[in-house]
Amino acid sequence: MLPTRLCVACRSKKEQKDLIRLTYDYRNGEVTLHTGDKHLSGRSCYICRNKTCVDQALKGTRIKGALDGRKVKGRPNTRSVRFPLEPQLIQLVYRECTDTGKTCQNTLSKE
């Protein structure tokens, strides 16, 4: 069974290979696009491969919240993601989009 992950934009579960993965590297403090060619350590978030979900995720602070992680009262946050993301990274994320015309909610089957 393949691992499933949750899209930060539409909150639908999909197989990990069907999603775009952004990873916050705790060593250098940068957010990178995971292309699968090397192992990245750090906190990650996932976005569906359609333009609507990418727009929604980049517009708000969902990516920042997911990569910053849960905040504990009384403790300083050890991760601080620079936001907004770098323009080059945003372009790379948009290149990963495969479906530009539909939202995830329109493609899910009604049971």
Gaussian input, Z-matrix of N, CA and C with variables (Angstrom, degrees):
# hf/3-21g

backbone

0 1
 N
 C     1     B1
 C     2     B2     1     A1
 N     3     B3     2     A2     1     D1
 C     4     B4     3     A3     2     D2
 C     5     B5     4     A4     3     D3
 N     6     B6     5     A5     4     D4
 C     7     B7     6     A6     5     D5
 C     8     B8     7     A7     6     D6
 N     9     B9     8     A8     7     D7
 C    10    B10     9     A9     8     D8
 C    11    B11    10    A10     9     D9
 N    12    B12    11    A11    10    D10
 C    13    B13    12    A12    11    D11
 C    14    B14    13    A13    12    D12
 N    15    B15    14    A14    13    D13
 C    16    B16    15    A15    14    D14
 C    17    B17    16    A16    15    D15
 N    18    B18    17    A17    16    D16
 C    19    B19    18    A18    17    D17
 C    20    B20    19    A19    18    D18
 N    21    B21    20    A20    19    D19
 C    22    B22    21    A21    20    D20
 C    23    B23    22    A22    21    D21
 N    24    B24    23    A23    22    D22
 C    25    B25    24    A24    23    D23
 C    26    B26    25    A25    24    D24
 N    27    B27    26    A26    25    D25
 C    28    B28    27    A27    26    D26
 C    29    B29    28    A28    27    D27
 N    30    B30    29    A29    28    D28
 C    31    B31    30    A30    29    D29
 C    32    B32    31    A31    30    D30
 N    33    B33    32    A32    31    D31
 C    34    B34    33    A33    32    D32
 C    35    B35    34    A34    33    D33
 N    36    B36    35    A35    34    D34
 C    37    B37    36    A36    35    D35
 C    38    B38    37    A37    36    D36
 N    39    B39    38    A38    37    D37
 C    40    B40    39    A39    38    D38
 C    41    B41    40    A40    39    D39
 N    42    B42    41    A41    40    D40
 C    43    B43    42    A42    41    D41
 C    44    B44    43    A43    42    D42
 N    45    B45    44    A44    43    D43
 C    46    B46    45    A45    44    D44
 C    47    B47    46    A46    45    D45
 N    48    B48    47    A47    46    D46
 C    49    B49    48    A48    47    D47
 C    50    B50    49    A49    48    D48
 N    51    B51    50    A50    49    D49
 C    52    B52    51    A51    50    D50
 C    53    B53    52    A52    51    D51
 N    54    B54    53    A53    52    D52
 C    55    B55    54    A54    53    D53
 C    56    B56    55    A55    54    D54
 N    57    B57    56    A56    55    D55
 C    58    B58    57    A57    56    D56
 C    59    B59    58    A58    57    D57
 N    60    B60    59    A59    58    D58
 C    61    B61    60    A60    59    D59
 C    62    B62    61    A61    60    D60
 N    63    B63    62    A62    61    D61
 C    64    B64    63    A63    62    D62
 C    65    B65    64    A64    63    D63
 N    66    B66    65    A65    64    D64
 C    67    B67    66    A66    65    D65
 C    68    B68    67    A67    66    D66
 N    69    B69    68    A68    67    D67
 C    70    B70    69    A69    68    D68
 C    71    B71    70    A70    69    D69
 N    72    B72    71    A71    70    D70
 C    73    B73    72    A72    71    D71
 C    74    B74    73    A73    72    D72
 N    75    B75    74    A74    73    D73
 C    76    B76    75    A75    74    D74
 C    77    B77    76    A76    75    D75
 N    78    B78    77    A77    76    D76
 C    79    B79    78    A78    77    D77
 C    80    B80    79    A79    78    D78
 N    81    B81    80    A80    79    D79
 C    82    B82    81    A81    80    D80
 C    83    B83    82    A82    81    D81
 N    84    B84    83    A83    82    D82
 C    85    B85    84    A84    83    D83
 C    86    B86    85    A85    84    D84
 N    87    B87    86    A86    85    D85
 C    88    B88    87    A87    86    D86
 C    89    B89    88    A88    87    D87
 N    90    B90    89    A89    88    D88
 C    91    B91    90    A90    89    D89
 C    92    B92    91    A91    90    D90
 N    93    B93    92    A92    91    D91
 C    94    B94    93    A93    92    D92
 C    95    B95    94    A94    93    D93
 N    96    B96    95    A95    94    D94
 C    97    B97    96    A96    95    D95
 C    98    B98    97    A97    96    D96
 N    99    B99    98    A98    97    D97
 C   100   B100    99    A99    98    D98
 C   101   B101   100   A100    99    D99
 N   102   B102   101   A101   100   D100
 C   103   B103   102   A102   101   D101
 C   104   B104   103   A103   102   D102
 N   105   B105   104   A104   103   D103
 C   106   B106   105   A105   104   D104
 C   107   B107   106   A106   105   D105
 N   108   B108   107   A107   106   D106
 C   109   B109   108   A108   107   D107
 C   110   B110   109   A109   108   D108
 N   111   B111   110   A110   109   D109
 C   112   B112   111   A111   110   D110
 C   113   B113   112   A112   111   D111
 N   114   B114   113   A113   112   D112
 C   115   B115   114   A114   113   D113
 C   116   B116   115   A115   114   D114
 N   117   B117   116   A116   115   D115
 C   118   B118   117   A117   116   D116
 C   119   B119   118   A118   117   D117
 N   120   B120   119   A119   118   D118
 C   121   B121   120   A120   119   D119
 C   122   B122   121   A121   120   D120
 N   123   B123   122   A122   121   D121
 C   124   B124   123   A123   122   D122
 C   125   B125   124   A124   123   D123
 N   126   B126   125   A125   124   D124
 C   127   B127   126   A126   125   D125
 C   128   B128   127   A127   126   D126
 N   129   B129   128   A128   127   D127
 C   130   B130   129   A129   128   D128
 C   131   B131   130   A130   129   D129
 N   132   B132   131   A131   130   D130
 C   133   B133   132   A132   131   D131
 C   134   B134   133   A133   132   D132
 N   135   B135   134   A134   133   D133
 C   136   B136   135   A135   134   D134
 C   137   B137   136   A136   135   D135
 N   138   B138   137   A137   136   D136
 C   139   B139   138   A138   137   D137
 C   140   B140   139   A139   138   D138
 N   141   B141   140   A140   139   D139
 C   142   B142   141   A141   140   D140
 C   143   B143   142   A142   141   D141
 N   144   B144   143   A143   142   D142
 C   145   B145   144   A144   143   D143
 C   146   B146   145   A145   144   D144
 N   147   B147   146   A146   145   D145
 C   148   B148   147   A147   146   D146
 C   149   B149   148   A148   147   D147
 N   150   B150   149   A149   148   D148
 C   151   B151   150   A150   149   D149
 C   152   B152   151   A151   150   D150
 N   153   B153   152   A152   151   D151
 C   154   B154   153   A153   152   D152
 C   155   B155   154   A154   153   D153
 N   156   B156   155   A155   154   D154
 C   157   B157   156   A156   155   D155
 C   158   B158   157   A157   156   D156
 N   159   B159   158   A158   157   D157
 C   160   B160   159   A159   158   D158
 C   161   B161   160   A160   159   D159
 N   162   B162   161   A161   160   D160
 C   163   B163   162   A162   161   D161
 C   164   B164   163   A163   162   D162
 N   165   B165   164   A164   163   D163
 C   166   B166   165   A165   164   D164
 C   167   B167   166   A166   165   D165
 N   168   B168   167   A167   166   D166
 C   169   B169   168   A168   167   D167
 C   170   B170   169   A169   168   D168
 N   171   B171   170   A170   169   D169
 C   172   B172   171   A171   170   D170
 C   173   B173   172   A172   171   D171
 N   174   B174   173   A173   172   D172
 C   175   B175   174   A174   173   D173
 C   176   B176   175   A175   174   D174
 N   177   B177   176   A176   175   D175
 C   178   B178   177   A177   176   D176
 C   179   B179   178   A178   177   D177
 N   180   B180   179   A179   178   D178
 C   181   B181   180   A180   179   D179
 C   182   B182   181   A181   180   D180
 N   183   B183   182   A182   181   D181
 C   184   B184   183   A183   182   D182
 C   185   B185   184   A184   183   D183
 N   186   B186   185   A185   184   D184
 C   187   B187   186   A186   185   D185
 C   188   B188   187   A187   186   D186
 N   189   B189   188   A188   187   D187
 C   190   B190   189   A189   188   D188
 C   191   B191   190   A190   189   D189
 N   192   B192   191   A191   190   D190
 C   193   B193   192   A192   191   D191
 C   194   B194   193   A193   192   D192
 N   195   B195   194   A194   193   D193
 C   196   B196   195   A195   194   D194
 C   197   B197   196   A196   195   D195
 N   198   B198   197   A197   196   D196
 C   199   B199   198   A198   197   D197
 C   200   B200   199   A199   198   D198
 N   201   B201   200   A200   199   D199
 C   202   B202   201   A201   200   D200
 C   203   B203   202   A202   201   D201
 N   204   B204   203   A203   202   D202
 C   205   B205   204   A204   203   D203
 C   206   B206   205   A205   204   D204
 N   207   B207   206   A206   205   D205
 C   208   B208   207   A207   206   D206
 C   209   B209   208   A208   207   D207
 N   210   B210   209   A209   208   D208
 C   211   B211   210   A210   209   D209
 C   212   B212   211   A211   210   D210
 N   213   B213   212   A212   211   D211
 C   214   B214   213   A213   212   D212
 C   215   B215   214   A214   213   D213
 N   216   B216   215   A215   214   D214
 C   217   B217   216   A216   215   D215
 C   218   B218   217   A217   216   D216
 N   219   B219   218   A218   217   D217
 C   220   B220   219   A219   218   D218
 C   221   B221   220   A220   219   D219
 N   222   B222   221   A221   220   D220
 C   223   B223   222   A222   221   D221
 C   224   B224   223   A223   222   D222
 N   225   B225   224   A224   223   D223
 C   226   B226   225   A225   224   D224
 C   227   B227   226   A226   225   D225
 N   228   B228   227   A227   226   D226
 C   229   B229   228   A228   227   D227
 C   230   B230   229   A229   228   D228
 N   231   B231   230   A230   229   D229
 C   232   B232   231   A231   230   D230
 C   233   B233   232   A232   231   D231
 N   234   B234   233   A233   232   D232
 C   235   B235   234   A234   233   D233
 C   236   B236   235   A235   234   D234
 N   237   B237   236   A236   235   D235
 C   238   B238   237   A237   236   D236
 C   239   B239   238   A238   237   D237
 N   240   B240   239   A239   238   D238
 C   241   B241   240   A240   239   D239
 C   242   B242   241   A241   240   D240
 N   243   B243   242   A242   241   D241
 C   244   B244   243   A243   242   D242
 C   245   B245   244   A244   243   D243
 N   246   B246   245   A245   244   D244
 C   247   B247   246   A246   245   D245
 C   248   B248   247   A247   246   D246
 N   249   B249   248   A248   247   D247
 C   250   B250   249   A249   248   D248
 C   251   B251   250   A250   249   D249
 N   252   B252   251   A251   250   D250
 C   253   B253   252   A252   251   D251
 C   254   B254   253   A253   252   D252
 N   255   B255   254   A254   253   D253
 C   256   B256   255   A255   254   D254
 C   257   B257   256   A256   255   D255
 N   258   B258   257   A257   256   D256
 C   259   B259   258   A258   257   D257
 C   260   B260   259   A259   258   D258
 N   261   B261   260   A260   259   D259
 C   262   B262   261   A261   260   D260
 C   263   B263   262   A262   261   D261
 N   264   B264   263   A263   262   D262
 C   265   B265   264   A264   263   D263
 C   266   B266   265   A265   264   D264
 N   267   B267   266   A266   265   D265
 C   268   B268   267   A267   266   D266
 C   269   B269   268   A268   267   D267
 N   270   B270   269   A269   268   D268
 C   271   B271   270   A270   269   D269
 C   272   B272   271   A271   270   D270
 N   273   B273   272   A272   271   D271
 C   274   B274   273   A273   272   D272
 C   275   B275   274   A274   273   D273
 N   276   B276   275   A275   274   D274
 C   277   B277   276   A276   275   D275
 C   278   B278   277   A277   276   D276
 N   279   B279   278   A278   277   D277
 C   280   B280   279   A279   278   D278
 C   281   B281   280   A280   279   D279
 N   282   B282   281   A281   280   D280
 C   283   B283   282   A282   281   D281
 C   284   B284   283   A283   282   D282
 N   285   B285   284   A284   283   D283
 C   286   B286   285   A285   284   D284
 C   287   B287   286   A286   285   D285
 N   288   B288   287   A287   286   D286
 C   289   B289   288   A288   287   D287
 C   290   B290   289   A289   288   D288
 N   291   B291   290   A290   289   D289
 C   292   B292   291   A291   290   D290
 C   293   B293   292   A292   291   D291
 N   294   B294   293   A293   292   D292
 C   295   B295   294   A294   293   D293
 C   296   B296   295   A295   294   D294
 N   297   B297   296   A296   295   D295
 C   298   B298   297   A297   296   D296
 C   299   B299   298   A298   297   D297
 N   300   B300   299   A299   298   D298
 C   301   B301   300   A300   299   D299
 C   302   B302   301   A301   300   D300
 N   303   B303   302   A302   301   D301
 C   304   B304   303   A303   302   D302
 C   305   B305   304   A304   303   D303
 N   306   B306   305   A305   304   D304
 C   307   B307   306   A306   305   D305
 C   308   B308   307   A307   306   D306
 N   309   B309   308   A308   307   D307
 C   310   B310   309   A309   308   D308
 C   311   B311   310   A310   309   D309
 N   312   B312   311   A311   310   D310
 C   313   B313   312   A312   311   D311
 C   314   B314   313   A313   312   D312
 N   315   B315   314   A314   313   D313
 C   316   B316   315   A315   314   D314
 C   317   B317   316   A316   315   D315
 N   318   B318   317   A317   316   D316
 C   319   B319   318   A318   317   D317
 C   320   B320   319   A319   318   D318
 N   321   B321   320   A320   319   D319
 C   322   B322   321   A321   320   D320
 C   323   B323   322   A322   321   D321
 N   324   B324   323   A323   322   D322
 C   325   B325   324   A324   323   D323
 C   326   B326   325   A325   324   D324
 N   327   B327   326   A326   325   D325
 C   328   B328   327   A327   326   D326
 C   329   B329   328   A328   327   D327
 N   330   B330   329   A329   328   D328
 C   331   B331   330   A330   329   D329
 C   332   B332   331   A331   330   D330

   B1=1.4405
   B2=1.5283
   B3=1.3177
   B4=1.4562
   B5=1.5275
   B6=1.3476
   B7=1.4608
   B8=1.5313
   B9=1.3359
   B10=1.4576
   B11=1.5181
   B12=1.3204
   B13=1.4609
   B14=1.5230
   B15=1.3337
   B16=1.4495
   B17=1.5276
   B18=1.3265
   B19=1.4576
   B20=1.5303
   B21=1.3422
   B22=1.4651
   B23=1.5233
   B24=1.3169
   B25=1.4605
   B26=1.5252
   B27=1.3328
   B28=1.4733
   B29=1.5246
   B30=1.3441
   B31=1.4598
   B32=1.5315
   B33=1.3277
   B34=1.4614
   B35=1.5231
   B36=1.3446
   B37=1.4618
   B38=1.5159
   B39=1.3330
   B40=1.4617
   B41=1.5168
   B42=1.3274
   B43=1.4539
   B44=1.5179
   B45=1.3078
   B46=1.4614
   B47=1.5228
   B48=1.3105
   B49=1.4632
   B50=1.5295
   B51=1.3429
   B52=1.4603
   B53=1.5221
   B54=1.3188
   B55=1.4584
   B56=1.5206
   B57=1.3356
   B58=1.4543
   B59=1.5238
   B60=1.3307
   B61=1.4640
   B62=1.5233
   B63=1.3349
   B64=1.4535
   B65=1.5181
   B66=1.3279
   B67=1.4571
   B68=1.5180
   B69=1.3355
   B70=1.4643
   B71=1.5207
   B72=1.3363
   B73=1.4605
   B74=1.5170
   B75=1.3072
   B76=1.4547
   B77=1.5304
   B78=1.3299
   B79=1.4636
   B80=1.5232
   B81=1.3387
   B82=1.4613
   B83=1.5273
   B84=1.3338
   B85=1.4632
   B86=1.5135
   B87=1.3345
   B88=1.4557
   B89=1.5183
   B90=1.3294
   B91=1.4615
   B92=1.5251
   B93=1.3230
   B94=1.4606
   B95=1.5203
   B96=1.3268
   B97=1.4565
   B98=1.5125
   B99=1.3170
   B100=1.4617
   B101=1.5248
   B102=1.3175
   B103=1.4548
   B104=1.5171
   B105=1.3231
   B106=1.4530
   B107=1.5018
   B108=1.3390
   B109=1.4556
   B110=1.5210
   B111=1.3408
   B112=1.4593
   B113=1.5226
   B114=1.3127
   B115=1.4614
   B116=1.5243
   B117=1.3337
   B118=1.4522
   B119=1.5136
   B120=1.3148
   B121=1.4574
   B122=1.5132
   B123=1.2970
   B124=1.4502
   B125=1.5165
   B126=1.3004
   B127=1.4539
   B128=1.5167
   B129=1.3464
   B130=1.4644
   B131=1.5149
   B132=1.3447
   B133=1.4584
   B134=1.5293
   B135=1.3133
   B136=1.4594
   B137=1.5206
   B138=1.3487
   B139=1.4586
   B140=1.5220
   B141=1.3376
   B142=1.4722
   B143=1.5250
   B144=1.3193
   B145=1.4637
   B146=1.5225
   B147=1.3269
   B148=1.4582
   B149=1.5160
   B150=1.3227
   B151=1.4565
   B152=1.5229
   B153=1.3085
   B154=1.4512
   B155=1.5244
   B156=1.3072
   B157=1.4700
   B158=1.5274
   B159=1.3218
   B160=1.4582
   B161=1.5296
   B162=1.3484
   B163=1.4644
   B164=1.5191
   B165=1.3184
   B166=1.4584
   B167=1.5257
   B168=1.3087
   B169=1.4642
   B170=1.5272
   B171=1.3336
   B172=1.4591
   B173=1.5234
   B174=1.3350
   B175=1.4641
   B176=1.5296
   B177=1.2934
   B178=1.4546
   B179=1.5116
   B180=1.3190
   B181=1.4664
   B182=1.5195
   B183=1.3257
   B184=1.4650
   B185=1.5212
   B186=1.3248
   B187=1.4618
   B188=1.5230
   B189=1.3161
   B190=1.4668
   B191=1.5216
   B192=1.3277
   B193=1.4600
   B194=1.5167
   B195=1.3262
   B196=1.4662
   B197=1.5246
   B198=1.3202
   B199=1.4622
   B200=1.5244
   B201=1.3296
   B202=1.4730
   B203=1.5182
   B204=1.3145
   B205=1.4550
   B206=1.5130
   B207=1.2938
   B208=1.4580
   B209=1.5244
   B210=1.3032
   B211=1.4585
   B212=1.5282
   B213=1.3325
   B214=1.4532
   B215=1.5253
   B216=1.3109
   B217=1.4581
   B218=1.5348
   B219=1.3260
   B220=1.4537
   B221=1.5145
   B222=1.3270
   B223=1.4679
   B224=1.5226
   B225=1.3124
   B226=1.4743
   B227=1.5297
   B228=1.3364
   B229=1.4610
   B230=1.5233
   B231=1.3177
   B232=1.4668
   B233=1.5233
   B234=1.3332
   B235=1.4624
   B236=1.5248
   B237=1.3070
   B238=1.4547
   B239=1.5220
   B240=1.3173
   B241=1.4580
   B242=1.5245
   B243=1.3204
   B244=1.4638
   B245=1.5187
   B246=1.3223
   B247=1.4604
   B248=1.5042
   B249=1.2943
   B250=1.4669
   B251=1.5280
   B252=1.3198
   B253=1.4625
   B254=1.5252
   B255=1.3103
   B256=1.4636
   B257=1.5289
   B258=1.3468
   B259=1.4722
   B260=1.5326
   B261=1.3389
   B262=1.4732
   B263=1.5261
   B264=1.3304
   B265=1.4570
   B266=1.5299
   B267=1.3186
   B268=1.4668
   B269=1.5271
   B270=1.3354
   B271=1.4640
   B272=1.5247
   B273=1.3253
   B274=1.4699
   B275=1.5286
   B276=1.3176
   B277=1.4690
   B278=1.5265
   B279=1.3360
   B280=1.4700
   B281=1.5259
   B282=1.3236
   B283=1.4760
   B284=1.5176
   B285=1.3280
   B286=1.4618
   B287=1.5314
   B288=1.3324
   B289=1.4650
   B290=1.5242
   B291=1.3174
   B292=1.4565
   B293=1.5213
   B294=1.3136
   B295=1.4567
   B296=1.5184
   B297=1.3223
   B298=1.4573
   B299=1.5189
   B300=1.3176
   B301=1.4576
   B302=1.5093
   B303=1.3022
   B304=1.4599
   B305=1.5153
   B306=1.3139
   B307=1.4544
   B308=1.5145
   B309=1.2962
   B310=1.4564
   B311=1.5226
   B312=1.3360
   B313=1.4533
   B314=1.5341
   B315=1.3531
   B316=1.4510
   B317=1.5307
   B318=1.3121
   B319=1.4598
   B320=1.5154
   B321=1.3383
   B322=1.4574
   B323=1.5172
   B324=1.3121
   B325=1.4595
   B326=1.5272
   B327=1.3084
   B328=1.4646
   B329=1.5224
   B330=1.3181
   B331=1.4692
   B332=1.4986
   A1=109.27
   A2=116.08
   A3=120.95
   A4=110.08
   A5=117.41
   A6=119.44
   A7=111.66
   A8=116.03
   A9=121.12
   A10=109.06
   A11=114.84
   A12=122.20
   A13=108.74
   A14=115.55
   A15=123.03
   A16=109.70
   A17=117.25
   A18=122.19
   A19=108.39
   A20=117.74
   A21=120.27
   A22=112.10
   A23=118.50
   A24=121.43
   A25=111.85
   A26=118.09
   A27=121.19
   A28=113.21
   A29=117.46
   A30=123.47
   A31=113.39
   A32=117.84
   A33=120.24
   A34=109.33
   A35=115.55
   A36=120.93
   A37=109.49
   A38=115.05
   A39=121.70
   A40=108.11
   A41=115.50
   A42=119.76
   A43=109.22
   A44=116.09
   A45=122.53
   A46=111.96
   A47=117.78
   A48=121.11
   A49=112.48
   A50=117.51
   A51=121.83
   A52=113.25
   A53=117.79
   A54=121.86
   A55=111.48
   A56=116.26
   A57=122.98
   A58=106.71
   A59=117.06
   A60=120.81
   A61=110.47
   A62=115.60
   A63=122.04
   A64=107.81
   A65=117.31
   A66=121.84
   A67=110.57
   A68=115.27
   A69=122.38
   A70=107.05
   A71=115.82
   A72=120.96
   A73=108.30
   A74=116.64
   A75=121.37
   A76=112.88
   A77=117.51
   A78=120.13
   A79=112.45
   A80=117.00
   A81=119.43
   A82=113.33
   A83=118.23
   A84=121.82
   A85=115.02
   A86=118.11
   A87=121.60
   A88=111.35
   A89=115.29
   A90=121.96
   A91=107.13
   A92=116.90
   A93=121.39
   A94=110.24
   A95=114.45
   A96=121.70
   A97=107.98
   A98=116.65
   A99=120.83
   A100=108.15
   A101=116.04
   A102=120.74
   A103=112.62
   A104=117.63
   A105=121.14
   A106=114.85
   A107=117.80
   A108=119.23
   A109=113.14
   A110=117.91
   A111=119.88
   A112=109.27
   A113=115.69
   A114=120.97
   A115=109.40
   A116=116.59
   A117=121.42
   A118=109.46
   A119=116.12
   A120=120.93
   A121=108.64
   A122=116.90
   A123=121.22
   A124=111.38
   A125=115.80
   A126=122.53
   A127=109.18
   A128=117.00
   A129=121.46
   A130=111.67
   A131=114.82
   A132=121.46
   A133=107.25
   A134=116.20
   A135=122.08
   A136=110.24
   A137=115.95
   A138=122.82
   A139=107.87
   A140=116.76
   A141=120.94
   A142=109.79
   A143=114.99
   A144=120.65
   A145=111.67
   A146=118.48
   A147=120.27
   A148=109.62
   A149=115.58
   A150=122.17
   A151=111.75
   A152=118.48
   A153=121.41
   A154=111.04
   A155=117.29
   A156=120.45
   A157=111.34
   A158=117.38
   A159=120.49
   A160=109.72
   A161=117.13
   A162=120.67
   A163=111.17
   A164=115.88
   A165=121.09
   A166=111.61
   A167=117.37
   A168=121.19
   A169=111.72
   A170=117.11
   A171=120.58
   A172=112.55
   A173=116.55
   A174=120.66
   A175=111.70
   A176=117.18
   A177=120.98
   A178=111.86
   A179=114.91
   A180=120.16
   A181=111.44
   A182=117.33
   A183=120.17
   A184=112.43
   A185=116.59
   A186=119.65
   A187=109.73
   A188=116.64
   A189=120.59
   A190=110.90
   A191=117.40
   A192=120.84
   A193=112.64
   A194=116.02
   A195=119.97
   A196=111.49
   A197=117.18
   A198=120.22
   A199=112.61
   A200=117.18
   A201=120.36
   A202=110.97
   A203=116.73
   A204=120.64
   A205=112.90
   A206=114.53
   A207=121.77
   A208=110.25
   A209=114.54
   A210=120.09
   A211=109.13
   A212=116.23
   A213=121.89
   A214=108.10
   A215=115.25
   A216=120.54
   A217=110.40
   A218=115.09
   A219=120.05
   A220=115.09
   A221=117.79
   A222=121.91
   A223=109.85
   A224=116.99
   A225=118.05
   A226=109.83
   A227=115.66
   A228=120.67
   A229=108.82
   A230=116.62
   A231=120.63
   A232=112.12
   A233=117.46
   A234=121.22
   A235=109.03
   A236=116.34
   A237=121.01
   A238=107.89
   A239=115.95
   A240=122.04
   A241=108.83
   A242=116.41
   A243=120.63
   A244=108.35
   A245=115.60
   A246=120.30
   A247=108.84
   A248=121.63
   A249=127.41
   A250=111.60
   A251=114.38
   A252=120.61
   A253=110.46
   A254=115.09
   A255=121.47
   A256=110.26
   A257=118.33
   A258=120.92
   A259=113.55
   A260=117.15
   A261=120.01
   A262=110.55
   A263=116.62
   A264=120.58
   A265=110.37
   A266=117.38
   A267=121.08
   A268=110.14
   A269=117.74
   A270=120.88
   A271=111.05
   A272=117.11
   A273=120.24
   A274=110.93
   A275=117.17
   A276=120.69
   A277=109.94
   A278=117.87
   A279=120.38
   A280=111.77
   A281=117.87
   A282=120.35
   A283=112.17
   A284=116.74
   A285=121.57
   A286=112.48
   A287=117.44
   A288=120.96
   A289=110.12
   A290=115.88
   A291=119.73
   A292=112.11
   A293=117.67
   A294=121.79
   A295=108.48
   A296=116.94
   A297=119.92
   A298=113.07
   A299=118.92
   A300=119.97
   A301=116.85
   A302=119.43
   A303=121.40
   A304=111.20
   A305=115.57
   A306=119.89
   A307=108.38
   A308=116.99
   A309=120.89
   A310=111.26
   A311=116.42
   A312=119.94
   A313=111.32
   A314=117.68
   A315=120.29
   A316=112.91
   A317=117.00
   A318=118.98
   A319=112.85
   A320=117.69
   A321=120.14
   A322=110.20
   A323=116.68
   A324=119.87
   A325=109.45
   A326=115.91
   A327=121.16
   A328=107.74
   A329=115.86
   A330=119.92
   A331=110.15
   D1=131.20
   D2=-179.64
   D3=-80.30
   D4=146.17
   D5=179.87
   D6=-68.17
   D7=142.25
   D8=177.03
   D9=-107.80
   D10=148.96
   D11=179.40
   D12=-132.91
   D13=165.16
   D14=-176.38
   D15=-106.83
   D16=129.72
   D17=176.99
   D18=-72.11
   D19=132.66
   D20=-179.14
   D21=-72.10
   D22=-17.10
   D23=-178.23
   D24=-90.09
   D25=-59.94
   D26=-174.37
   D27=-98.01
   D28=-7.43
   D29=177.35
   D30=63.97
   D31=25.49
   D32=176.33
   D33=-95.57
   D34=147.31
   D35=179.27
   D36=-90.25
   D37=132.86
   D38=177.64
   D39=-141.79
   D40=166.88
   D41=175.92
   D42=-66.06
   D43=145.00
   D44=-175.67
   D45=-56.69
   D46=-37.18
   D47=-177.42
   D48=-69.22
   D49=-18.17
   D50=-179.04
   D51=-91.57
   D52=4.25
   D53=-176.22
   D54=-119.68
   D55=157.18
   D56=173.77
   D57=-86.14
   D58=133.77
   D59=-178.29
   D60=-114.32
   D61=124.68
   D62=172.83
   D63=-109.17
   D64=134.41
   D65=-176.78
   D66=-125.29
   D67=133.90
   D68=174.40
   D69=-92.48
   D70=114.51
   D71=179.92
   D72=-84.71
   D73=113.30
   D74=-175.39
   D75=-69.58
   D76=-18.62
   D77=-178.75
   D78=-74.95
   D79=-41.63
   D80=-178.03
   D81=-114.64
   D82=-3.33
   D83=176.33
   D84=74.16
   D85=21.79
   D86=-178.71
   D87=-109.36
   D88=149.81
   D89=174.57
   D90=-97.10
   D91=128.98
   D92=-178.96
   D93=-127.56
   D94=154.83
   D95=175.05
   D96=-85.65
   D97=126.16
   D98=-179.07
   D99=-86.07
   D100=116.27
   D101=-179.36
   D102=-101.61
   D103=-2.46
   D104=177.19
   D105=88.67
   D106=-6.92
   D107=-177.97
   D108=-80.08
   D109=-19.35
   D110=176.29
   D111=-145.25
   D112=160.38
   D113=-179.22
   D114=-82.29
   D115=127.96
   D116=177.19
   D117=-111.11
   D118=134.28
   D119=176.54
   D120=-100.30
   D121=145.24
   D122=177.13
   D123=133.72
   D124=-172.32
   D125=-177.80
   D126=-87.54
   D127=137.18
   D128=-175.40
   D129=-124.67
   D130=158.67
   D131=169.92
   D132=-137.22
   D133=159.06
   D134=-173.43
   D135=-125.81
   D136=144.28
   D137=179.37
   D138=-133.72
   D139=140.56
   D140=175.04
   D141=-60.40
   D142=155.35
   D143=-178.15
   D144=-86.92
   D145=45.05
   D146=172.94
   D147=-130.98
   D148=152.68
   D149=-172.36
   D150=-62.43
   D151=-35.35
   D152=-178.37
   D153=-63.12
   D154=-46.07
   D155=179.27
   D156=-67.07
   D157=-39.53
   D158=179.01
   D159=-64.18
   D160=-44.48
   D161=177.13
   D162=-57.86
   D163=-46.95
   D164=-178.02
   D165=-64.40
   D166=-40.71
   D167=-179.24
   D168=-69.25
   D169=-38.46
   D170=-178.49
   D171=-77.98
   D172=-27.12
   D173=-176.80
   D174=-67.70
   D175=-44.32
   D176=-178.17
   D177=-95.29
   D178=-154.52
   D179=-179.79
   D180=-112.78
   D181=24.52
   D182=-178.42
   D183=-64.41
   D184=-40.68
   D185=179.33
   D186=-66.06
   D187=-45.94
   D188=179.27
   D189=-59.87
   D190=-44.37
   D191=179.29
   D192=-63.03
   D193=-40.57
   D194=-179.52
   D195=-69.02
   D196=-38.60
   D197=-178.33
   D198=-80.44
   D199=-29.58
   D200=175.63
   D201=-68.98
   D202=-35.35
   D203=179.40
   D204=88.30
   D205=178.85
   D206=-177.81
   D207=-68.20
   D208=135.57
   D209=178.82
   D210=-94.23
   D211=135.02
   D212=-179.87
   D213=-107.04
   D214=126.89
   D215=-177.97
   D216=-61.35
   D217=131.85
   D218=178.90
   D219=88.08
   D220=-4.60
   D221=179.07
   D222=-119.49
   D223=140.53
   D224=175.40
   D225=-72.06
   D226=147.35
   D227=178.66
   D228=-76.75
   D229=127.21
   D230=-177.93
   D231=-81.04
   D232=-21.89
   D233=178.90
   D234=-107.68
   D235=138.34
   D236=175.93
   D237=-141.78
   D238=101.94
   D239=-177.31
   D240=-78.68
   D241=130.24
   D242=175.50
   D243=-71.53
   D244=125.70
   D245=-177.26
   D246=-135.31
   D247=140.04
   D248=5.21
   D249=-72.76
   D250=163.82
   D251=-178.47
   D252=-67.97
   D253=159.64
   D254=178.50
   D255=-61.54
   D256=140.94
   D257=179.73
   D258=-57.56
   D259=-35.30
   D260=179.59
   D261=-65.68
   D262=-38.48
   D263=179.12
   D264=-68.21
   D265=-39.69
   D266=178.54
   D267=-62.28
   D268=-41.09
   D269=177.39
   D270=-62.74
   D271=-41.10
   D272=178.56
   D273=-63.78
   D274=-38.79
   D275=178.96
   D276=-64.46
   D277=-44.17
   D278=179.05
   D279=-64.07
   D280=-31.21
   D281=177.37
   D282=-66.98
   D283=-24.36
   D284=179.50
   D285=-77.97
   D286=-12.68
   D287=-178.86
   D288=-66.79
   D289=134.29
   D290=178.86
   D291=-111.67
   D292=-25.45
   D293=-177.57
   D294=-122.50
   D295=113.19
   D296=-175.96
   D297=-102.35
   D298=-12.58
   D299=-172.59
   D300=-100.19
   D301=-14.58
   D302=-173.58
   D303=-124.91
   D304=151.66
   D305=171.88
   D306=-94.20
   D307=164.28
   D308=179.94
   D309=-62.79
   D310=-37.35
   D311=-178.48
   D312=-63.78
   D313=-31.72
   D314=179.84
   D315=-77.66
   D316=-19.87
   D317=-176.76
   D318=-96.10
   D319=-11.84
   D320=179.65
   D321=-75.34
   D322=139.84
   D323=179.62
   D324=-80.68
   D325=144.04
   D326=179.35
   D327=-90.51
   D328=125.69
   D329=-178.14
   D330=-113.72

